[in-house]
Amino acid sequence: MKRNLIIAGMLMLGLLSVYVVQTAAHPWTPSQKKIVNLERQYFMALEAQDQELMAPLLHENFVLSSMQSATSLDPDKESFLAAMPKQHVTWLDIEHIKVQIERNGNAARSVVNVSMTKTVDGKDHSGDYEVISVWVREGGQWKLLNRQIKLLSPS
């Protein structure tokens, strides 16, 4: 019993030290922390194919575009949500998130590097991606306005 308590204490201390190191390495403002959390929610909703979790994150004028395909139409909020069930994400790892808040405090730009194993309509779309987004704050709520996705390397 005592041994288990010591091990649990060591694990808690290790987790606390990782948190302190990450906090020191990323001295984010409250707005930046909010965008980081929203990015994580976005990818959780994508992985779960959860349209109800995704919809409140998206601005009414949301547009998604691929930096690889200039010939395809960029889906709006409604089209993107309707297409979510066609995307099957079986593995996802957010490797890096960078957030820059604009001077007025009502707009932000985020860059997320993410690795995914996924299919879209049964076709493999796995790989490493760079996702560049514009977030806007309206009525105190942050909403995703524009998202550009670039495939860095396929798996």
LODO-289196 format. One record per atom (N, C-alpha, C, O, CB): x, y, z. Coordinates in steps of 0.05 Angstrom, whole numbers, plus 5000, padded with zeros to 4 digits. Glycine has a CB too. Layout:
residues N
u=X	v=Y	w=Z;
...
//
This chain:
residues 155
u=5016	v=4976	w=5000;
u=5000	v=5000	w=5000;
u=5017	v=5025	w=5000;
u=5013	v=5044	w=4984;
u=4981	v=5000	w=5024;
u=5038	v=5025	w=5018;
u=5055	v=5049	w=5020;
u=5070	v=5052	w=4994;
u=5075	v=5075	w=4984;
u=5075	v=5045	w=5043;
u=5079	v=5030	w=4982;
u=5093	v=5031	w=4956;
u=5076	v=5043	w=4934;
u=5086	v=5059	w=4918;
u=5103	v=5002	w=4948;
u=5050	v=5036	w=4934;
u=5032	v=5047	w=4914;
u=5028	v=5077	w=4917;
u=5027	v=5092	w=4898;
u=5005	v=5033	w=4915;
u=5027	v=5086	w=4942;
u=5025	v=5114	w=4948;
u=5050	v=5130	w=4939;
u=5048	v=5152	w=4928;
u=5020	v=5119	w=4977;
u=5073	v=5118	w=4943;
u=5098	v=5131	w=4934;
u=5098	v=5132	w=4904;
u=5106	v=5153	w=4893;
u=5123	v=5115	w=4945;
u=5091	v=5111	w=4890;
u=5091	v=5111	w=4861;
u=5071	v=5131	w=4851;
u=5077	v=5146	w=4832;
u=5084	v=5083	w=4850;
u=5047	v=5132	w=4862;
u=5027	v=5152	w=4854;
u=5037	v=5180	w=4859;
u=5032	v=5198	w=4842;
u=5000	v=5147	w=4870;
u=5050	v=5185	w=4881;
u=5061	v=5211	w=4887;
u=5082	v=5219	w=4867;
u=5083	v=5242	w=4858;
u=5072	v=5212	w=4915;
u=5099	v=5201	w=4859;
u=5120	v=5206	w=4839;
u=5108	v=5213	w=4812;
u=5117	v=5231	w=4798;
u=5139	v=5182	w=4837;
u=5087	v=5198	w=4805;
u=5073	v=5203	w=4780;
u=5061	v=5231	w=4779;
u=5062	v=5246	w=4760;
u=5052	v=5182	w=4774;
u=5048	v=5238	w=4802;
u=5035	v=5265	w=4804;
u=5057	v=5287	w=4802;
u=5052	v=5307	w=4789;
u=5020	v=5267	w=4830;
u=5079	v=5283	w=4815;
u=5101	v=5302	w=4814;
u=5112	v=5305	w=4786;
u=5117	v=5327	w=4777;
u=5123	v=5294	w=4834;
u=5114	v=5282	w=4772;
u=5123	v=5283	w=4744;
u=5104	v=5298	w=4726;
u=5113	v=5314	w=4709;
u=5127	v=5254	w=4734;
u=5078	v=5293	w=4730;
u=5058	v=5307	w=4714;
u=5058	v=5337	w=4719;
u=5056	v=5353	w=4701;
u=5030	v=5296	w=4719;
u=5062	v=5344	w=4745;
u=5063	v=5372	w=4752;
u=5087	v=5386	w=4740;
u=5085	v=5408	w=4730;
u=5064	v=5375	w=4782;
u=5110	v=5372	w=4740;
u=5134	v=5384	w=4728;
u=5131	v=5387	w=4698;
u=5141	v=5407	w=4687;
u=5159	v=5367	w=4734;
u=5118	v=5368	w=4684;
u=5113	v=5371	w=4655;
u=5095	v=5395	w=4651;
u=5100	v=5411	w=4632;
u=5100	v=5346	w=4644;
u=5074	v=5399	w=4667;
u=5056	v=5421	w=4664;
u=5071	v=5448	w=4668;
u=5067	v=5467	w=4653;
u=5033	v=5419	w=4685;
u=5088	v=5449	w=4688;
u=5103	v=5474	w=4694;
u=5122	v=5480	w=4670;
u=5124	v=5503	w=4662;
u=5119	v=5471	w=4720;
u=5135	v=5459	w=4659;
u=5153	v=5463	w=4637;
u=5138	v=5473	w=4612;
u=5146	v=5491	w=4599;
u=5169	v=5437	w=4630;
u=5114	v=5460	w=4607;
u=5098	v=5469	w=4584;
u=5088	v=5497	w=4587;
u=5088	v=5512	w=4568;
u=5075	v=5449	w=4580;
u=5080	v=5504	w=4612;
u=5070	v=5531	w=4617;
u=5092	v=5551	w=4613;
u=5087	v=5573	w=4602;
u=5058	v=5532	w=4645;
u=5116	v=5545	w=4622;
u=5139	v=5563	w=4619;
u=5146	v=5565	w=4590;
u=5154	v=5587	w=4581;
u=5163	v=5554	w=4636;
u=5145	v=5543	w=4575;
u=5152	v=5543	w=4547;
u=5131	v=5558	w=4530;
u=5137	v=5569	w=4509;
u=5156	v=5515	w=4537;
u=5106	v=5558	w=4539;
u=5084	v=5570	w=4525;
u=5069	v=5589	w=4544;
u=5048	v=5582	w=4554;
u=5065	v=5549	w=4513;
u=5080	v=5613	w=4549;
u=5066	v=5632	w=4567;
u=5043	v=5645	w=4552;
u=5043	v=5668	w=4545;
u=5086	v=5654	w=4577;
u=5022	v=5629	w=4547;
u=4999	v=5638	w=4532;
u=4982	v=5657	w=4548;
u=4979	v=5655	w=4572;
u=4982	v=5614	w=4523;
u=4970	v=5676	w=4534;
u=4950	v=5694	w=4545;
u=4924	v=5678	w=4548;
u=4921	v=5657	w=4536;
u=4946	v=5720	w=4528;
u=4905	v=5689	w=4563;
u=4879	v=5675	w=4565;
u=4865	v=5671	w=4538;
u=4853	v=5650	w=4533;
u=4860	v=5691	w=4583;
u=4867	v=5690	w=4520;
u=4855	v=5687	w=4493;
u=4870	v=5665	w=4477;
u=4856	v=5650	w=4464;
u=4857	v=5714	w=4478;
u=4896	v=5664	w=4479;
u=4911	v=5643	w=4465;
u=4903	v=5615	w=4476;
u=4900	v=5596	w=4461;
u=4941	v=5648	w=4468;
u=4901	v=5614	w=4503;
u=4893	v=5588	w=4515;
u=4865	v=5580	w=4505;
u=4860	v=5556	w=4500;
u=4892	v=5590	w=4545;
u=4847	v=5599	w=4502;
u=4820	v=5593	w=4492;
u=4821	v=5582	w=4464;
u=4807	v=5562	w=4458;
u=4803	v=5618	w=4493;
u=4837	v=5594	w=4447;
u=4840	v=5584	w=4419;
u=4852	v=5556	w=4419;
u=4843	v=5539	w=4404;
u=4857	v=5604	w=4402;
u=4872	v=5551	w=4435;
u=4885	v=5525	w=4437;
u=4864	v=5504	w=4445;
u=4862	v=5483	w=4433;
u=4908	v=5524	w=4457;
u=4847	v=5511	w=4464;
u=4826	v=5492	w=4473;
u=4805	v=5488	w=4451;
u=4796	v=5466	w=4447;
u=4813	v=5503	w=4498;
u=4799	v=5509	w=4437;
u=4780	v=5507	w=4415;
u=4791	v=5490	w=4392;
u=4776	v=5474	w=4380;
u=4772	v=5534	w=4404;
u=4817	v=5492	w=4386;
u=4829	v=5475	w=4366;
u=4827	v=5446	w=4374;
u=4821	v=5429	w=4358;
u=4859	v=5483	w=4362;
u=4832	v=5440	w=4400;
u=4830	v=5413	w=4409;
u=4801	v=5403	w=4407;
u=4797	v=5380	w=4400;
u=4840	v=5410	w=4439;
u=4782	v=5420	w=4414;
u=4754	v=5412	w=4411;
u=4747	v=5406	w=4382;
u=4732	v=5387	w=4376;
u=4736	v=5434	w=4422;
u=4757	v=5423	w=4364;
u=4752	v=5419	w=4335;
u=4762	v=5391	w=4327;
u=4747	v=5376	w=4314;
u=4767	v=5440	w=4318;
u=4786	v=5384	w=4334;
u=4797	v=5358	w=4326;
u=4783	v=5335	w=4340;
u=4780	v=5313	w=4329;
u=4827	v=5357	w=4331;
u=4774	v=5339	w=4365;
u=4758	v=5318	w=4379;
u=4732	v=5314	w=4364;
u=4723	v=5291	w=4360;
u=4753	v=5326	w=4408;
u=4719	v=5335	w=4356;
u=4693	v=5333	w=4342;
u=4698	v=5320	w=4315;
u=4681	v=5303	w=4306;
u=4681	v=5361	w=4338;
u=4720	v=5326	w=4301;
u=4726	v=5314	w=4275;
u=4730	v=5284	w=4279;
u=4719	v=5268	w=4263;
u=4750	v=5327	w=4263;
u=4746	v=5277	w=4299;
u=4752	v=5249	w=4303;
u=4727	v=5233	w=4311;
u=4724	v=5210	w=4302;
u=4773	v=5246	w=4326;
u=4709	v=5245	w=4326;
u=4684	v=5232	w=4334;
u=4662	v=5235	w=4314;
u=4640	v=5223	w=4318;
u=4675	v=5244	w=4361;
u=4666	v=5249	w=4292;
u=4646	v=5255	w=4272;
u=4621	v=5268	w=4285;
u=4599	v=5261	w=4278;
u=4639	v=5230	w=4256;
u=4626	v=5285	w=4304;
u=4605	v=5297	w=4320;
u=4597	v=5324	w=4310;
u=4610	v=5344	w=4316;
u=4614	v=5299	w=4350;
u=4576	v=5325	w=4294;
u=4567	v=5350	w=4282;
u=4556	v=5369	w=4303;
u=4559	v=5394	w=4300;
u=4545	v=5345	w=4261;
u=4544	v=5359	w=4324;
u=4533	v=5376	w=4345;
u=4555	v=5390	w=4361;
u=4552	v=5413	w=4370;
u=4516	v=5360	w=4364;
u=4578	v=5376	w=4365;
u=4601	v=5389	w=4378;
u=4615	v=5408	w=4360;
u=4626	v=5429	w=4369;
u=4620	v=5367	w=4388;
u=4615	v=5402	w=4333;
u=4629	v=5419	w=4314;
u=4614	v=5445	w=4308;
u=4626	v=5466	w=4306;
u=4634	v=5403	w=4288;
u=4588	v=5443	w=4304;
u=4573	v=5466	w=4294;
u=4577	v=5492	w=4310;
u=4580	v=5513	w=4298;
u=4543	v=5459	w=4295;
u=4577	v=5491	w=4337;
u=4580	v=5516	w=4352;
u=4608	v=5528	w=4350;
u=4612	v=5552	w=4356;
u=4574	v=5512	w=4381;
u=4627	v=5513	w=4340;
u=4654	v=5523	w=4337;
u=4657	v=5540	w=4311;
u=4675	v=5557	w=4309;
u=4674	v=5501	w=4336;
u=4639	v=5536	w=4292;
u=4641	v=5548	w=4266;
u=4625	v=5573	w=4263;
u=4602	v=5575	w=4271;
u=4633	v=5528	w=4244;
u=4637	v=5594	w=4252;
u=4624	v=5619	w=4245;
u=4604	v=5614	w=4223;
u=4607	v=5595	w=4207;
u=4645	v=5641	w=4237;
u=4583	v=5630	w=4222;
u=4562	v=5626	w=4201;
u=4574	v=5629	w=4173;
u=4563	v=5618	w=4154;
u=4540	v=5646	w=4205;
u=4596	v=5644	w=4170;
u=4609	v=5648	w=4144;
u=4634	v=5630	w=4141;
u=4652	v=5636	w=4124;
u=4617	v=5677	w=4140;
u=4636	v=5609	w=4156;
u=4659	v=5590	w=4155;
u=4664	v=5580	w=4127;
u=4646	v=5574	w=4112;
u=4654	v=5567	w=4174;
u=4690	v=5579	w=4120;
u=4699	v=5567	w=4095;
u=4723	v=5550	w=4100;
u=4742	v=5558	w=4115;
u=4705	v=5589	w=4073;
u=4724	v=5526	w=4089;
u=4746	v=5508	w=4091;
u=4759	v=5505	w=4063;
u=4744	v=5501	w=4044;
u=4738	v=5480	w=4102;
u=4785	v=5507	w=4061;
u=4798	v=5504	w=4035;
u=4823	v=5487	w=4038;
u=4836	v=5486	w=4059;
u=4805	v=5532	w=4023;
u=4829	v=5473	w=4016;
u=4853	v=5457	w=4014;
u=4873	v=5472	w=3998;
u=4867	v=5483	w=3977;
u=4847	v=5429	w=4002;
u=4898	v=5473	w=4008;
u=4919	v=5487	w=3994;
u=4930	v=5470	w=3971;
u=4946	v=5480	w=3955;
u=4942	v=5495	w=4013;
u=4921	v=5445	w=3969;
u=4930	v=5428	w=3947;
u=4911	v=5429	w=3923;
u=4919	v=5424	w=3900;
u=4932	v=5399	w=3957;
u=4886	v=5435	w=3928;
u=4866	v=5432	w=3907;
u=4852	v=5459	w=3902;
u=4833	v=5466	w=3915;
u=4846	v=5411	w=3914;
u=4862	v=5473	w=3882;
u=4849	v=5499	w=3875;
u=4825	v=5495	w=3857;
u=4810	v=5514	w=3852;
u=4869	v=5517	w=3861;
u=4820	v=5470	w=3847;
u=4798	v=5466	w=3829;
u=4773	v=5458	w=3843;
u=4751	v=5461	w=3832;
u=4806	v=5444	w=3809;
u=4774	v=5448	w=3867;
u=4750	v=5439	w=3881;
u=4737	v=5463	w=3895;
u=4751	v=5483	w=3902;
u=4756	v=5417	w=3901;
u=4711	v=5461	w=3899;
u=4697	v=5483	w=3913;
u=4703	v=5481	w=3943;
u=4705	v=5459	w=3954;
u=4667	v=5481	w=3908;
u=4706	v=5504	w=3955;
u=4712	v=5505	w=3984;
u=4685	v=5502	w=3999;
u=4667	v=5519	w=3994;
u=4727	v=5531	w=3992;
u=4682	v=5483	w=4016;
u=4657	v=5479	w=4030;
u=4652	v=5501	w=4051;
u=4670	v=5511	w=4064;
u=4656	v=5452	w=4043;
u=4626	v=5509	w=4053;
u=4618	v=5527	w=4073;
u=4610	v=5511	w=4098;
u=4613	v=5487	w=4098;
u=4594	v=5545	w=4063;
u=4600	v=5525	w=4118;
u=4593	v=5511	w=4144;
u=4574	v=5488	w=4140;
u=4579	v=5466	w=4149;
u=4581	v=5531	w=4163;
u=4552	v=5493	w=4126;
u=4532	v=5473	w=4122;
u=4542	v=5449	w=4106;
u=4537	v=5426	w=4114;
u=4508	v=5484	w=4107;
u=4557	v=5454	w=4085;
u=4569	v=5432	w=4069;
u=4589	v=5416	w=4085;
u=4591	v=5391	w=4083;
u=4581	v=5442	w=4043;
u=4606	v=5430	w=4100;
u=4626	v=5417	w=4116;
u=4613	v=5399	w=4137;
u=4621	v=5376	w=4140;
u=4644	v=5438	w=4130;
u=4593	v=5409	w=4151;
u=4580	v=5392	w=4171;
u=4566	v=5368	w=4159;
u=4567	v=5346	w=4170;
u=4559	v=5409	w=4187;
u=4554	v=5372	w=4135;
u=4541	v=5349	w=4122;
u=4561	v=5328	w=4113;
u=4554	v=5304	w=4112;
u=4525	v=5360	w=4097;
u=4586	v=5336	w=4107;
u=4606	v=5318	w=4097;
u=4621	v=5304	w=4120;
u=4636	v=5285	w=4115;
u=4626	v=5332	w=4079;
u=4618	v=5313	w=4145;
u=4632	v=5302	w=4167;
u=4630	v=5271	w=4170;
u=4650	v=5258	w=4175;
u=4623	v=5314	w=4193;
u=4606	v=5260	w=4166;
u=4604	v=5230	w=4169;
u=4620	v=5215	w=4148;
u=4625	v=5191	w=4152;
u=4575	v=5223	w=4166;
u=4629	v=5228	w=4127;
u=4645	v=5214	w=4106;
u=4674	v=5212	w=4114;
u=4690	v=5197	w=4102;
u=4643	v=5229	w=4080;
u=4682	v=5227	w=4135;
u=4710	v=5227	w=4144;
u=4713	v=5208	w=4168;
u=4699	v=5211	w=4189;
u=4719	v=5256	w=4152;
u=4730	v=5189	w=4165;
u=4735	v=5170	w=4187;
u=4763	v=5173	w=4197;
u=4782	v=5164	w=4183;
u=4729	v=5140	w=4178;
u=4767	v=5185	w=4220;
u=4793	v=5189	w=4232;
u=4797	v=5167	w=4252;
u=4782	v=5164	w=4272;
u=4795	v=5218	w=4246;
u=4818	v=5151	w=4248;
u=4823	v=5129	w=4266;
u=4846	v=5135	w=4285;
u=4850	v=5121	w=4305;
u=4829	v=5103	w=4251;
u=4862	v=5155	w=4279;
u=4884	v=5163	w=4296;
u=4891	v=5192	w=4290;
u=4891	v=5201	w=4267;
u=4910	v=5145	w=4292;
u=4896	v=5208	w=4311;
u=4902	v=5236	w=4308;
u=4922	v=5244	w=4330;
u=4918	v=5237	w=4353;
u=4876	v=5252	w=4310;
u=4942	v=5260	w=4322;
u=4962	v=5270	w=4341;
u=4968	v=5299	w=4335;
u=4979	v=5305	w=4314;
u=4988	v=5253	w=4341;
u=4960	v=5317	w=4353;
u=4966	v=5345	w=4350;
u=4995	v=5349	w=4359;
u=5001	v=5345	w=4383;
u=4946	v=5364	w=4366;
u=5012	v=5357	w=4341;
u=5041	v=5359	w=4347;
u=5049	v=5387	w=4356;
u=5069	v=5390	w=4371;
u=5057	v=5350	w=4323;
u=5035	v=5407	w=4346;
u=5043	v=5435	w=4352;
u=5019	v=5453	w=4347;
u=5005	v=5450	w=4328;
u=5068	v=5443	w=4335;
u=5016	v=5473	w=4365;
u=4996	v=5493	w=4361;
u=5009	v=5520	w=4367;
u=5022	v=5524	w=4387;
u=4971	v=5489	w=4380;
u=5005	v=5539	w=4348;
u=5015	v=5566	w=4351;
u=4992	v=5585	w=4347;
u=4976	v=5582	w=4328;
u=5039	v=5573	w=4331;
u=4989	v=5604	w=4365;
u=4966	v=5623	w=4364;
u=4977	v=5651	w=4366;
u=4993	v=5658	w=4383;
u=4946	v=5617	w=4387;
u=4967	v=5668	w=4348;
u=4973	v=5697	w=4348;
u=4947	v=5712	w=4350;
u=4930	v=5709	w=4332;
u=4990	v=5705	w=4323;
u=4944	v=5728	w=4371;
u=4920	v=5745	w=4374;
u=4926	v=5772	w=4361;
u=4947	v=5784	w=4366;
u=4912	v=5748	w=4404;
u=4907	v=5781	w=4345;
u=4910	v=5808	w=4333;
u=4908	v=5830	w=4354;
u=4898	v=5825	w=4375;
u=4889	v=5812	w=4311;
u=4918	v=5853	w=4347;
u=4920	v=5875	w=4366;
u=4893	v=5883	w=4378;
u=4891	v=5890	w=4401;
u=4931	v=5899	w=4353;
u=4871	v=5881	w=4362;
u=4845	v=5890	w=4372;
u=4834	v=5869	w=4391;
u=4814	v=5874	w=4405;
u=4826	v=5894	w=4349;
u=4846	v=5845	w=4392;
u=4837	v=5824	w=4410;
u=4812	v=5809	w=4401;
u=4802	v=5791	w=4415;
u=4831	v=5835	w=4436;
u=4802	v=5815	w=4377;
u=4778	v=5802	w=4367;
u=4782	v=5784	w=4343;
u=4763	v=5774	w=4331;
u=4757	v=5823	w=4360;
u=4808	v=5779	w=4337;
u=4815	v=5760	w=4315;
u=4840	v=5746	w=4323;
u=4857	v=5757	w=4337;
u=4818	v=5776	w=4288;
u=4842	v=5722	w=4314;
u=4866	v=5706	w=4320;
u=4873	v=5688	w=4296;
u=4856	v=5681	w=4280;
u=4862	v=5688	w=4345;
u=4898	v=5682	w=4294;
u=4908	v=5664	w=4273;
u=4921	v=5641	w=4287;
u=4938	v=5645	w=4305;
u=4928	v=5678	w=4253;
u=4914	v=5616	w=4280;
u=4927	v=5593	w=4292;
u=4939	v=5576	w=4270;
u=4929	v=5574	w=4247;
u=4906	v=5577	w=4308;
u=4961	v=5563	w=4277;
u=4974	v=5543	w=4260;
u=4977	v=5518	w=4276;
u=4988	v=5518	w=4298;
u=5002	v=5554	w=4249;
u=4965	v=5496	w=4265;
u=4966	v=5470	w=4279;
u=4979	v=5450	w=4261;
u=4972	v=5448	w=4237;
u=4937	v=5461	w=4287;
u=4999	v=5436	w=4271;
u=5011	v=5413	w=4257;
u=4999	v=5388	w=4269;
u=5000	v=5384	w=4294;
u=5042	v=5414	w=4259;
u=4987	v=5372	w=4252;
u=4973	v=5348	w=4262;
u=4979	v=5324	w=4243;
u=4981	v=5328	w=4219;
u=4942	v=5353	w=4264;
u=4981	v=5301	w=4255;
u=4984	v=5276	w=4240;
u=4958	v=5261	w=4243;
u=4947	v=5258	w=4265;
u=5009	v=5259	w=4249;
u=4948	v=5250	w=4221;
u=4923	v=5235	w=4222;
u=4924	v=5211	w=4205;
u=4937	v=5210	w=4184;
u=4899	v=5253	w=4213;
u=4909	v=5191	w=4214;
u=4903	v=5168	w=4197;
u=4873	v=5170	w=4192;
u=4857	v=5168	w=4211;
u=4910	v=5140	w=4211;
u=4865	v=5175	w=4167;
u=4837	v=5180	w=4161;
u=4831	v=5172	w=4132;
u=4848	v=5171	w=4115;
u=4830	v=5208	w=4166;
u=4805	v=5167	w=4128;
u=4795	v=5163	w=4101;
u=4772	v=5182	w=4097;
u=4758	v=5191	w=4116;
u=4785	v=5133	w=4097;
u=4768	v=5190	w=4072;
u=4745	v=5207	w=4064;
u=4732	v=5192	w=4041;
u=4744	v=5188	w=4020;
u=4755	v=5236	w=4056;
u=4707	v=5185	w=4044;
u=4692	v=5170	w=4024;
u=4708	v=5144	w=4017;
u=4708	v=5136	w=3994;
u=4688	v=5186	w=3999;
u=4721	v=5132	w=4037;
u=4735	v=5107	w=4033;
u=4763	v=5110	w=4021;
u=4777	v=5090	w=4018;
u=4719	v=5090	w=4016;
u=4771	v=5135	w=4014;
u=4798	v=5139	w=4003;
u=4817	v=5149	w=4025;
u=4809	v=5165	w=4042;
u=4797	v=5160	w=3980;
u=4841	v=5138	w=4025;
u=4861	v=5145	w=4045;
u=4870	v=5174	w=4042;
u=4878	v=5183	w=4021;
u=4885	v=5126	w=4044;
u=4868	v=5188	w=4064;
u=4877	v=5216	w=4066;
u=4895	v=5219	w=4090;
u=4896	v=5241	w=4102;
u=4853	v=5236	w=4067;
u=4909	v=5199	w=4098;
u=4927	v=5199	w=4121;
u=4952	v=5215	w=4115;
u=4961	v=5216	w=4092;
u=4934	v=5170	w=4130;
u=4963	v=5227	w=4136;
u=4988	v=5241	w=4133;
u=4992	v=5263	w=4154;
u=4977	v=5265	w=4173;
u=4989	v=5253	w=4106;
u=5012	v=5279	w=4148;
u=5018	v=5302	w=4165;
u=5007	v=5327	w=4152;
u=5011	v=5332	w=4128;
u=5049	v=5305	w=4170;
u=4993	v=5343	w=4168;
u=4979	v=5367	w=4157;
u=4988	v=5392	w=4172;
u=4995	v=5391	w=4196;
u=4949	v=5363	w=4159;
u=4987	v=5414	w=4158;
u=4990	v=5440	w=4170;
u=4962	v=5454	w=4166;
u=4953	v=5456	w=4144;
u=5013	v=5458	w=4158;
u=4951	v=5463	w=4188;
u=4924	v=5474	w=4188;
u=4926	v=5503	w=4197;
u=4934	v=5508	w=4220;
u=4904	v=5458	w=4205;
u=4919	v=5522	w=4180;
u=4920	v=5550	w=4186;
u=4892	v=5561	w=4188;
u=4876	v=5557	w=4169;
u=4937	v=5566	w=4164;
u=4886	v=5574	w=4210;
u=4858	v=5582	w=4215;
u=4857	v=5611	w=4223;
u=4875	v=5623	w=4234;
u=4846	v=5565	w=4236;
u=4833	v=5623	w=4218;
u=4827	v=5650	w=4227;
u=4802	v=5647	w=4245;
u=4782	v=5636	w=4237;
u=4821	v=5670	w=4204;
u=4805	v=5656	w=4270;
u=4784	v=5656	w=4290;
u=4776	v=5685	w=4295;
u=4792	v=5703	w=4295;
u=4793	v=5642	w=4316;
u=4750	v=5689	w=4299;
u=4740	v=5716	w=4305;
u=4723	v=5714	w=4331;
u=4709	v=5694	w=4336;
u=4723	v=5728	w=4282;
u=4724	v=5736	w=4346;
u=4709	v=5737	w=4371;
u=4686	v=5756	w=4367;
u=4689	v=5780	w=4361;
u=4726	v=5746	w=4395;
u=4662	v=5746	w=4370;
u=4637	v=5762	w=4368;
u=4620	v=5756	w=4392;
u=4614	v=5733	w=4399;
u=4622	v=5755	w=4341;
u=4611	v=5777	w=4405;
u=4595	v=5774	w=4429;
u=4608	v=5758	w=4451;
u=4595	v=5744	w=4466;
u=4569	v=5761	w=4421;
u=4635	v=5760	w=4452;
u=4650	v=5745	w=4472;
u=4656	v=5716	w=4466;
u=4669	v=5703	w=4482;
u=4636	v=5747	w=4498;
u=4647	v=5707	w=4443;
u=4651	v=5679	w=4435;
u=4670	v=5677	w=4411;
u=4667	v=5692	w=4392;
u=4624	v=5665	w=4428;
u=4689	v=5659	w=4412;
u=4707	v=5654	w=4390;
u=4694	v=5635	w=4370;
u=4683	v=5614	w=4379;
u=4735	v=5644	w=4399;
u=4696	v=5641	w=4344;
u=4685	v=5624	w=4323;
u=4706	v=5621	w=4301;
u=4721	v=5639	w=4295;
u=4658	v=5636	w=4312;
u=4707	v=5597	w=4290;
u=4725	v=5591	w=4268;
u=4713	v=5602	w=4242;
u=4692	v=5593	w=4233;
u=4731	v=5561	w=4266;
u=4727	v=5621	w=4230;
u=4718	v=5634	w=4205;
u=4729	v=5621	w=4180;
u=4715	v=5616	w=4161;
u=4725	v=5664	w=4206;
u=4755	v=5615	w=4180;
u=4768	v=5605	w=4156;
u=4789	v=5585	w=4164;
u=4804	v=5589	w=4184;
u=4781	v=5628	w=4139;
u=4790	v=5563	w=4150;
u=4810	v=5542	w=4155;
u=4822	v=5533	w=4129;
u=4807	v=5525	w=4110;
u=4797	v=5518	w=4171;
u=4849	v=5534	w=4127;
u=4863	v=5524	w=4103;
u=4879	v=5499	w=4112;
u=4893	v=5500	w=4133;
u=4882	v=5546	w=4091;
u=4877	v=5479	w=4096;
u=4891	v=5454	w=4103;
u=4911	v=5447	w=4081;
u=4906	v=5448	w=4058;
u=4871	v=5430	w=4106;
u=4935	v=5441	w=4091;
u=4957	v=5434	w=4072;
u=4969	v=5407	w=4080;
u=4977	v=5404	w=4103;
u=4979	v=5456	w=4071;
u=4969	v=5388	w=4062;
u=4981	v=5362	w=4067;
u=5011	v=5365	w=4064;
u=5021	v=5371	w=4042;
u=4970	v=5341	w=4047;
u=5026	v=5361	w=4086;
u=5055	v=5363	w=4085;
u=5068	v=5338	w=4074;
u=5086	v=5339	w=4058;
u=5066	v=5370	w=4112;
u=5058	v=5315	w=4084;
u=5069	v=5290	w=4074;
u=5048	v=5268	w=4079;
u=5038	v=5265	w=4101;
u=5096	v=5282	w=4087;
u=5042	v=5253	w=4058;
u=5023	v=5230	w=4062;
u=5036	v=5207	w=4077;
u=5061	v=5204	w=4076;
u=5012	v=5220	w=4035;
u=5020	v=5192	w=4091;
u=5030	v=5169	w=4106;
u=5036	v=5146	w=4087;
u=5045	v=5125	w=4096;
u=5011	v=5160	w=4128;
//
